[in-house]
Amino acid sequence: MHFRPTPFPGLFIITPKVFEDSRGYFFESYNQQTFINNGVEQTWVQDNQSKSSYGVIRGLHYQLNPYAQSKLVRVLHGAILDVVVDIRKGSPSFGQVYSIELSAENKLQLLIPRGFAHGFSVLSPFAEVLYKCDQIYNKESEAGILYNDPALNIDWKVPAVEAIISDKDKVHPHFEDCRNNFEFSIQPV
């Protein structure tokens, strides 16, 4: 398993070591000791899985402190554009957007620390997404940012006329008005 840092502090792309032969493939998607050896001491407490059709945009979501969540995201079937926004005040990447294509084919994972808003768009006919969380879901701490905030200028790689967005995601505030109690600090994820 290879941990590749991004320009965003604490945000990592993880590439598994895949063993393929005529029968198919095998890889470790998570190994606690490997994560610890790479400076990530996470205790995952909840797994979430979703299935969405082409054009679905989910996000941008996060939970406020003290219920903030780190996430480890991967795709079981299909392909998505995974998108995060750094909302940690004082971070060198505060207010910036990072996106990466995750797919069943490339088997990449994105390790997202607390203090990031997260979302994704579905690029394939459908996609199944699995992500681990280090904090249990807490409805009262739910927050979000409008997926099409012009200040963020996110290219979801889905034509606007084909985008499928939940009513809830259509009414999140703009980035400048979002609820935010995150401060940047250099700590393990």
N, C-alpha and C positions, 0 to 999 in steps of 0.2 A: 504494500500500500504506500503510495507516494503522496505527501502533503505539499501542495504548491501554494505559497502565499499569493494573495492578490494585492493590488495597491491600497486596499482598505484594511487597516489594522484589525487582525482577528478573523478575517474572512478568508477561508481556505477552500481550494479545489482539491478533492481527494480522488486519486486515480487508483483503482484496485489492481492487483496483479491477477490477471485472468489466465487460467489454464484451459486451453481449448484442445479438443481432439475430435475424432469422427463422431463421438457420442454427444457432443455439445460443449458446454463450458462449466467451470466452477470458479468462484472467487469468494473471498471473505469480504462482506460488505461492512462489517464492523468487528473490531478486535480491541477490547478495552486496553490491553497492554500496549498495542501499537499506538493508540491515541495518547496514552500517558507518555510514551516515549517521544511523542511529538509535541508535548507540552499542553495537551488538551485533556483535562481531568474532568470529564463530564459524567454525570449519572443520569442516564436516560430513564424517564419514568412514564412516558406515554408514546405510543406509535399511532400515527394518523395515516389513513389511506383514502385517496379520492380517485374517482373515475370521471373524466370530463370529455366532451366532444370537441372537435375542431372549433376554434374561434373563442372558446371560453377564456375569459380573463378573470382570475381570482386575485383579489388584493386591492390595495396594499394593506396588509394586516400586521398587527403586533399586539402584545399585552404590555401594559404599563407595569413598572416596579410597584410592589415587590413580587409580582407574578410574571415578570418578563421571562421569555423563553428563548433559549438557544435551540437551533434546529439543525438536523442533518437530513438533507433532502436528496432523494434519488428517484429515478423513473423505472418502473417495472415493465411498462409497455408504452410504446410511442415516443413522442418527443415534446418537450416544452421549452419555452424561453423562461428561465428562472430570473427574477428581478428582485434586487434589494435596494433600499435607500438607507444610507447611514443617517440616523437621527440622534446620534450621540453628540450633545453640545460639547464643543471643544475638540472634537476629532478632526484630524487633518483632512478627512474625507466627508465631513458633515455636509449634508444636503446633496451629496453626489449619488448617482445611480450606477449600479453595476449589474450587468446581465450576462448570462451564459446559457448556451443550449445544453440541456441535460436530456439524455435519451437512453432507452433500453440498449441501443446499439453502442453508444460510447461509454456507458456505465459510470460516468463521472458522478460525483456527489458534491454538494455544496454544504460546507459547514458554516452556518450563520450564527454569529454571536448575538447575545442580548443587545438591544439598542438598534436593531435594524427593522424597518418595515419590509415585509416580504409579499411577493405575489408571483404569479406565473400565467403565461398564456399557452394554449394548446396548439401546437403546430402540425400535428399528425391527425388522422381521422378521429382518433381518440387517444387518451393517455391515462395511465394509472400511475399515480404519484404516491410514494411512501415517504413519510418523514418522522424522525424521532424528535421528541421534545424533552427538555430537562426540567420542565415545570408543568404541572397539571393545568388544564384549561380552566380559566376563571372568567366567567361572563362579564362580571362587573369591571374587570380591568381591560376589556377589549377596546381597541382603538384602531384607527385606520387613516389612510391618506387617499385622496381621490386619485384613481388610477390614471386619469388623463389630465392631471394638473399641468398646465402649460409651463410652469416654472421648472418642472422636472423633465419635460419633453421626452417621455419614454416612448421608444419605438417597440411596440409589442409584437411586431412582425405578423400582425393580423390586420387586414383592411378594416377600417372603422365600420363599414357597412356589414361586415361579417362577424363583428365582435359580439359576444354574448356575455352580458354583465348582470349580476344579481341586483335587485333593487337596493339592497343594503350597500353594495359597493359603489352605486351611483351617487350616493349622498354623503360620502366621507368628506371631511374638510380638505382644503388645499394644504400643502406642506406648511406654509407660513402660519396657518391657523390650527395645526394639529395639536392634540394633547400630547405632551412630551415631558417626561420626568427623567430623562437619561443624561448622564454626564460621562464623558470619555475618561477612561483610566486605562493604563497599560497593565492588564491583568490577564490571567488565562481566560479562555473563552468561558 
